[in-house]
Amino acid sequence: MVMFSVTRKQSAPIDGQKPGTSGLRKKVKVFMQPHYLQNFVQSTFNALTKDKVRGATLVVSGDGRYYSKDAIQIIIKMAAANGVRRIWVGQNGLLSTPAVSAVIRERVGVDGSKASGAFILTASHNPGGPHEDFGIKYNMENGGPAPEGITDKIYENTKTINEYLIAEDLPDVDIAAIGVTSFGGPEGQFDVEIFDSASDYVKLMKSIFDFKSIRKLLSSPNFSFCYDALHGVGGAYAKPIFVEELGAQESSLLNCTPKEDFGGGHPDPNLTYAKELVARMGLGKLDSQGEPPEFGAAADGDADRNMVLGKRFFVTPSDSVAIIAANAVESIPYFSSGLKGVARSMPTSAALDVVAKHLKLKFFEVPTGWKFFGNLMDAGLCSICGEESFGTGSDHIREKDGIWAVLAWLSIIAYKNKENLSGGKLVTVEDIVRNHWAIYGRHYYTRYDYENVDAGAAKELMAYLVKLQSSLPEVNKIVKGIHSDVSNVASADEFEYKDPVDGSISKHQGIRYLFEDGSRLVFRLSGTGSEGATIRLYIEQYEKDSSKTGRDSQEALAPLVDVALKLSKMQEFTGRSAPTVIT
């Protein structure tokens, strides 16, 4: 057995490394500075209670982006020096964010060990490569992101750190080879186990969904399928689940080889960046080659986000979570005994609210950030939840889950078509969505993203919008001057959330303008980028009249979009004449 010793390395704060709701994200070159990653990792160990570090089992893996392999070796050495008993690593360092949550919650080692936390190496949907983004976050024993109490401690520690512990003489571990490597240190044995990235997650999915029913759908001559991993970690699960378990053709998988730079693309599953899938589904600017598949889906870099498409038809994430909730009990075995409740993030459309009211379900509106859903789930208050930013999930884990969402949709399609898979007319994705609108009404919805805006200008814009709220008569005068047929603003505020589980209060979560007819304008600064600021503008209009739910979304929303841009003075503050991305 190879022995190692512990070295106390002198360090000093480089900057205040404040992790947001999705962890710490910076450019690779920032993380590669001497001591930078080490400072954050040691600050995390110091923020945890001793029982969560000394003698503990931790998971270390991620989406495979550039610098991940180096980071894994550094974290293994630091974990050994800090008294961690064992480290679990997905083969080749690959584990999707939802799979990490599943591993923490479900996996039991051969010696009966259970993981108490994880370092997840991902910058989610942000680009990867030597000149792009890297990220790290810590998840807790429930499988969910660290709460603010922990992330605040980490931040404070990064501002005062003066040393970190590392086992410099510990040899690198071959993370490509499945098996256990044991070492000996001052506190005894230290193990690093490399395990199959997909097996635990696949087992969990099979316990939730009726794979036999989905397999029948995928083998039907009426149905065709396409899944695009955008060269993210979702590719490590695509073949085991869709091909080996469900019988899909391997040709139905696009970009399913994980790459450090995501193939030079932007691993964000939306209509702008998932170009190949969008074209194949008949939604591109040019006609696709041949008849589009009936169903298509995409994942982001760490496979926690999803985009769902039908043939020449886009399903908004807000509609997606509402439709899954409306059909879950009859379509998905895991929910056969009923839903405990549902929840959405504040910027997400109110489509889920209408379903909750109709089905008499508990409903919660929370700030952006999956940890808020996790609290509700841990308290047994929420079964299904979602964010408009292409995130959907349930209480099977404590993260959003892109492949889960795809399997949920396939389950619903299979249920709707259980009588006609042998040759009858298929109930399509578009049919399912339009039937949903006929019952619940339609929430016309769009999001404008202004990325890498000057941070000072972004803050000035938000301050202006808050100040404007002090006089609703003045606001409505401006609105009517822009579009006289737009409804009056009934109320306006900065969203604030009091957690019903732990009583914590989250302030300044987004600026809302709520109109008398149920329309909404929401402005929010996003923390998911690695530099500059991202302003997100959300525009929503509810239509109950089933004869008016078939309009083009951008056409229906055009008056509100005009109001939003002029009311906020978007171009004046940002210098941008158009958003970076429209979804």
Phi, psi and omega in degrees: 000129179289133179260151177224159177240167182253131178247135173265109182266131177289139181215179176203152180302135175266314170200169176289107185271083185272112177283136176271198181296338181248020179093197181259127179231128178213174173292151180307317183299332177289313180296334182276357174299148177306129174075356188295304178298318181300319178302316183292318181295314179295322178297327177290312177304318182291337180277342182271155175291155186302324183290344178270359180237296185289121181079005186272166172250125181235150176260138176225110180193181179184204187271004174082009181294165182308136181087354180298316184295320177295316182297321180300316180296320179297315182293322176301313181296322180286324178297316178301316182292333181269007174090011175296142184277319182207151177239134174253129180233130173294145183308132184065018179075013185260123166208129174294158178301315176296327178293324176300315179300318179295319180297316178300317186279328192247328191283137175237125180290167181299335179263013179085006183287151176231144179284143178252359180176179183203143165264117179254125184260098182199150167243028173058244186268007180277153182299158178236166181132171184304330183251011183248217194255150171225157180205160178213139174216160180247130176252149188267185185293342176276357181091357183258167180300149178302138179288169183300328179302323179280314182296328176294321177295318178302313181300313180297321179296322181294339181276346184234359187300139178230356175199158173221159181258136179208143176265083187296332183271004175286124181291154176299146179262139177284102185277001176271341186258118178293135180148179182247131173247128183250143179229162177242134181224186182303332182254011178113204187286143176228125184245144171238118181250125173262125184230164180299129187291334190259334194300313182295320181291317179299317179301319179294315180299322180292337178278346183261317188251160174272090183297329179297318180294317180293322179298321178297320177298311184293337179269355181289139177294343180282340193244141175224154196218148178210134180227129183242114180272358180052033180061025174265188185290344176303334178297335179288346181248342186297309182293312179303322183273302189284324182269303187287320182272322189251356171081014177291155176288141180298334178292347178278355180262129179247137171050047184259017171261111181300134180229149183297332181246016181053037178067020182080003181263183179254108189280058181239115188281081176222177186292340180277315189264335179272059190299316184294316179295316180302318179294317181296328181276005175081021182249005179281174179292330178254153178299139178287161177281113179080183182284130181293155174297162178287330185219136175221152179209155178224158178236162174266188186305315182258010171064025174263344177257161181213153168234133181246131180229144166257181177299114181055034185212128180258130176261118179293147178303326179295317176293322185301310182294325179294318181290320176300315180297321182291335186245359190297316188298320182274340188255336188236116184307323182305329184256014188299336180269004177111165179263139178285330182167172178225159182209155175218160173284155184305317182289344181292146184296162183278016179302321180291327179301318183294319177297315181300317180295317182295320183265003179057050180257151170298140183226140180225139174247119189237164174294166175294133182134122188294339182298332179291322174294320181301319177301315180296319181294316179299331180271003179073028184255349188217132177255320184228140182209167179193160176236150179293343182277042173066031178243127180221147180190183179214183185278014174290334173218191180237033174222161169292158191214104185294316181290324174304316181297320178296315179294326176297316179294317178298325178295318180294316179298318179298318181294316181295337184247018187298339181262352188226030179280350182271355179156354178287175180290129183286136168280113189270172174303314180298320177300315182298316181293314182294323176296324177297315178299322181297328181274314190253353187087168183243136174257095173298133192206140173210159178229131176253124178253128173248100188268151178053042174282148175307126186299322179295318179295321179297318179294323178296318178299314181295321178296322178297317181294323177294314180299322181298331182293345183292343180224094179295324175303320178293319178301312183292331175296318179294315182301312182294331177289336179272311179214108184292339183269000177278140182298160177287151172284122181273326180202161179209143182198174166259123186296133178228138186234128172255116184293122182289349182266307184251358177077001180292151182244128178247118183254168174054050184263008180141150183256126186243139168239114186252122186266159184298330182270010180093357176291159180217145165238129180231134177240132182213141171272130182262144178256020186269354178272172181257347177203159183065198179233151174243122175263126176250130178243123182247131185231128187218139174221130182265134178233114181274334183289111185298340179283351183242013183270002183258010182287158172296132187300313182294327177292316181295328184267353187309314179299318180292323177300314179300316179299315183299314184291322182279323178298319183276350186054045186305311183292323180297317182283320188258341185076008182261129177269349179206154177288162176289318183220140171242128176231000000 
